[in-house]
Amino acid sequence: MTSATYIGRFAPSPTGPLHFGSLVCALASFLDARHQAGRWLVRIEDIDPPREISGATTTILRQLSDHGLTWDGELLYQSTRTEAYREAIAALQSAHLAYSCDCPRQRINSLGGIYDGYCRQRTVIENPAIRLQVPSESKAREPEATIKFDDLIMGHYIQNLCSEIGDFIIQRRDQLFSYQLAVVVDDRFQNISHIIRGADLIDSTPRQIYLQECLESLSGKHPAPTGSPLTSSPLTYGHLPMAINAEGQKLSKQNHAAALVAGKESQNLWLALQWLGQQPPDQLKNESISRILDWAISNWSLNAIPKQLAMPAPSHY
Ligand code: GLU
């Protein structure tokens, strides 16, 4: 039986093979979906060609299959979605929720990284980036600048977009679409209901909730964002601890995180379950991946996941 309402997803960027940290995210989102008889989708976030590694998508998909993490339906490639992103930006601009900006990075750095809205009132700007306007300074003490959500793992999270983030980029000056825009357009397109991902993205979530509300208001499904309290989201979020190396850095290609080794799938799954606080029995370690996943789906507990933003990855995986 499939739950009609639960649709989860894993959304890797093809910047390198899966490592322990990305396996944990894939596994946790898969188990949470399957435990609730939901669907689990895979979306390839290939919207930043300069950061992509050729062959990474094939490797990631093979690694997922080798670990028994089989997705439902068709894969979605963000590189095929540029028309939808363009339309979303055009609609946001027509509604005066987004505007062109050509401020150089040095200027934004000199502001401490939080954009001051300098280009909001300017009109003709060549080769612009596009920014989404967050509720303005004068409203900063009112509820609409504050986004709150109850994270399934980390608990209550609150962020003031105006004072902590500022108007943010949805399309870069090199015309590439931002992660924030693409992820929101596609989560809506795919009717995603649950997002289980790494805590490195928790501070992006309020921006994404706000952007969803802007797009919902344009489609007439929600009142305009200014003037309505932004306190809830149609999506449910759970942010997992980030796997870090001995130096305290998030595992990534840049700091040479080891890729998962083919042939050690059962051990990888067992280690990931243990890391996620699921207390897999020792004798499961040498079982087949399908026996391990069956156990993990039945025994899955979000409450058992440590409520920490970061935890060291196992030294050997
Ligand atoms: N593509 C993003 C990444 O690989 C994850 C996006 C998301 O889960 O929202 O870090």
Residues whose N, C-alpha, C, O or C-beta is under 5 A from the ligand:
A	BS01	LIG	A11 P12 S13 E45 V183 R197
